[in-house]
């Protein structure tokens, strides 16, 4: 009986010791998993904040893009300004003219319109110029020849292709505007600014130019 009792006590203590070790091991695992879960929770919170910040930044950039990048008519004007600067136009002069456009100006109540032939490699030079501003500004136009169904050049210009307008002043000084019609250009002489608008005329081979005179500046 003593032997059995001793074995029973030993088995109980051994079992208790093993159980305690198991509890300690499991407790360590639980603590480790709890730490891992806490670390993952912190990492998830950081990622959430980063995603929110990225979303806010994207929204700010989208708003800035929509506010600063030109579209529609503004894009057309921006493209035109870039083209004029690329051809050598003075940026300060352009800025000055844009500023003038924002102010009310004194202009003549009537405009003057004339039509004339556009010069082409095959034209004969007849009636291919017009004078404005009491004959102090001569306007001539140069275009590419239109072609027939077989691709042969015609005497008149192709209205779908770019046209070059030259504005010649006394003494031989001149400025030009180039591009598809309609074209717009201004010439300043003394206290006046002469604003020109050129469009394709219904008559084949002709161009219509309208001039408006405004006080300058």
ABEGO torsion letter per residue (X at the ends): XAAAAAAAAAAAAAAAAAAAAAAAAAAAAAAAAAAAAAAAAAAAAAAAAAAAAAAAAAAAAAAAAAAABBBEAAAAAAAAAAAAAAAGBBAAAAAAAAAAAABBBBBBABBBBBBBBBBBAABAGBGABBBBGGGABBBBBBBBBBBBAAGBBBABBBAABBBBBBBBBBGGBBBBBBEBOBBBBBBBBEABBBBBBBBBBABBGBBBBBBBBBBOX
